Amino acid sequence: MVNSRPLIAQSDQSLLLDAHDPGFEDARAALSAFATLEKSPEHFHTYRLDALSLWNAASAGLTPDAVVETLRRFSRYELPESMSQSVRAVMSRFGRLTIRCGESDDQLILECADPYVRAELRGNRKLAALLTPEAETTFSLQLTERGTVKRELIKIGWPAMDLAPLVDGDPFAFSLKSSCGKGHDFALRPYQQDALAAFIGKKLPGTGYGVVVMPCGAGKTVVGMAVAQAIGAKTLIITTNVAAVHQWMDELLDKTDIQSEDIGEYTGSAKQIRPITVATYQVLTWRPDKNAEFPHFSIFRQERWGLIIYDEVHLLPAPVFRVVAEIQAIRRLGLTATLVREDGLQEDVFSLIGPKRYDVPWKELEAKGFIAEAFCREIRVPVSDHDRMRYVSAGLRERHRIAAENIVKTRVIHELLDNHREDLVMIIGQFIQQLTRLSKELNAPLITGATPNSERERIYDAFRKGEVKVIVVSKVANFAIDLPDASVAIQISGTFGSRQEEAQRLGRVLRPKEKNSYFYSLVSRYTVEEEYADNRRRFLTEQGYRYTIEAWETDEWAMLN
């Protein structure tokens, strides 16, 4: 009899998933709705039922009974009673507190029927300063403290359901086109329609805010435009850099009937506020010195926005959370390929932007042809005797740099380029000195943070047209760059095992295309890079990708496993 129960549930709330079981893929997809992946080696993947993942599930309409039933359906052994009790206890916390409108426009009401929870709120120093007891089961709070209260509540384990109404903003209606500028038919894909419906709901209280999670290349920008069209109000879009601003503006002109004079650019070089305004996080978080106020935060407060879109929300700068907490009455959409934040502020995203409203696995879209099939290879490269001696004598940060700049990686790059002569290749790295050397050796254009925006766009345009086959880029290429024909990415160094960075870099080659995509990660053997690579690889494994780990030798490839 074929074993179709790949899950081992343990009383410490951990879940082990057998990667060799025939039911692995179905179980992995089911678990992604309510569990967090912690480890993903080749045989058993380890998940944990943490509060945030269960609250996200509850906000999406998943019930404790449904979660427990899923666990029982896939469990190889009897489900520990403590696990089902814990799931019910944690998920029941979501929605026990609700926020509603108050008697005046600048006041809200927090309702709590549980006397013990009310006592806990009164005993919390920060919340006691923000909440004023009213009737027996209610507290009042100022409208501007809406986000701050939600953030403090989630810190003590009581996520509030926000049912207070949202402002409509100034109206601005537009339509999506049925064909785009290149003459191709244009319509929302089924999963994009599902994301739109999940976010908008029926425009009732408790909807109109939250996060949509989609792989790079799946069309998050299209979802953002569809949401803005459905709401039909003045919209502020905030993204990562000037190149991304221009790409949003180009997409809006290509796929909607919005006129160019109705789209504004708010960056370091332009300060246009229009019905649709696209800004960068950098300009919004600029200030003259570290003790000064953020002068550009006024854009949030002085305009009657009906929607704010936070592109790459997993990168939302900490200062922006402050203003997000103040403007909770505005509809807000977070777009991202991953909810992982290396600073641990996932709870702030949940409380201030909103819960996860929609998520679609990478492999599901790959199987349907919406994004390219990707082959991920980690290549472990030897270190020269000279660098090995420098490495063992260095501190942690210097070890990272020595391993990253391993000169032997250059020989591997030449071999990979020989194998991909007809492909468009991006070489991505962390250290400018290393990238500059490679750029000169390969006679390939280099793009860093210091490259002027006009030069960046000229190089990207030449790359898209195939006039340049290889480009060398720093971490500026991690975010919101549309290179649909790139099919090979070679990562030569990264940021201390950042999972979000791994997702972004793989996303550069996942756009739909006729050929497969290849993502190579060069890792110096027996160094801290191996540890960092294990951490980064976790995210991709969670999405269903399997890495091939290979050892590079001077004259041949040797498979490690």
Secondary structure as GFF3:
##gff-version 3
##sequence-region A 1 561
A	DSSP	beta_strand	7	9	.	.	.	ID=ss1
A	DSSP	beta_strand	14	18	.	.	.	ID=ss2
A	DSSP	alpha_helix	24	31	.	.	.	ID=ss3
A	DSSP	beta_strand	36	39	.	.	.	ID=ss4
A	DSSP	beta_strand	44	48	.	.	.	ID=ss5
A	DSSP	alpha_helix	51	59	.	.	.	ID=ss6
A	DSSP	alpha_helix	64	74	.	.	.	ID=ss7
A	DSSP	alpha_helix	81	93	.	.	.	ID=ss8
A	DSSP	beta_strand	97	101	.	.	.	ID=ss9
A	DSSP	beta_strand	107	112	.	.	.	ID=ss10
A	DSSP	alpha_helix	115	123	.	.	.	ID=ss11
A	DSSP	alpha_helix	125	130	.	.	.	ID=ss12
A	DSSP	beta_strand	132	133	.	.	.	ID=ss13
A	DSSP	beta_strand	138	142	.	.	.	ID=ss14
A	DSSP	three_ten_helix	143	145	.	.	.	ID=ss15
A	DSSP	alpha_helix	146	155	.	.	.	ID=ss16
A	DSSP	beta_strand	160	162	.	.	.	ID=ss17
A	DSSP	alpha_helix	190	200	.	.	.	ID=ss18
A	DSSP	beta_strand	209	213	.	.	.	ID=ss19
A	DSSP	alpha_helix	220	231	.	.	.	ID=ss20
A	DSSP	beta_strand	235	239	.	.	.	ID=ss21
A	DSSP	alpha_helix	242	255	.	.	.	ID=ss22
A	DSSP	three_ten_helix	260	262	.	.	.	ID=ss23
A	DSSP	beta_strand	263	266	.	.	.	ID=ss24
A	DSSP	beta_strand	276	280	.	.	.	ID=ss25
A	DSSP	alpha_helix	281	284	.	.	.	ID=ss26
A	DSSP	three_ten_helix	295	297	.	.	.	ID=ss27
A	DSSP	alpha_helix	298	302	.	.	.	ID=ss28
A	DSSP	beta_strand	307	310	.	.	.	ID=ss29
A	DSSP	three_ten_helix	313	315	.	.	.	ID=ss30
A	DSSP	alpha_helix	318	326	.	.	.	ID=ss31
A	DSSP	beta_strand	331	336	.	.	.	ID=ss32
A	DSSP	alpha_helix	346	348	.	.	.	ID=ss33
A	DSSP	pi_helix	349	353	.	.	.	ID=ss34
A	DSSP	beta_strand	356	359	.	.	.	ID=ss35
A	DSSP	alpha_helix	362	367	.	.	.	ID=ss36
A	DSSP	beta_strand	374	381	.	.	.	ID=ss37
A	DSSP	alpha_helix	385	392	.	.	.	ID=ss38
A	DSSP	alpha_helix	396	404	.	.	.	ID=ss39
A	DSSP	alpha_helix	408	419	.	.	.	ID=ss40
A	DSSP	beta_strand	425	428	.	.	.	ID=ss41
A	DSSP	alpha_helix	432	442	.	.	.	ID=ss42
A	DSSP	beta_strand	446	447	.	.	.	ID=ss43
A	DSSP	alpha_helix	453	464	.	.	.	ID=ss44
A	DSSP	beta_strand	470	473	.	.	.	ID=ss45
A	DSSP	three_ten_helix	475	478	.	.	.	ID=ss46
A	DSSP	beta_strand	488	491	.	.	.	ID=ss47
A	DSSP	alpha_helix	499	507	.	.	.	ID=ss48
A	DSSP	beta_strand	517	524	.	.	.	ID=ss49
A	DSSP	alpha_helix	528	542	.	.	.	ID=ss50
A	DSSP	beta_strand	547	552	.	.	.	ID=ss51
A	DSSP	beta_strand	557	559	.	.	.	ID=ss52
###
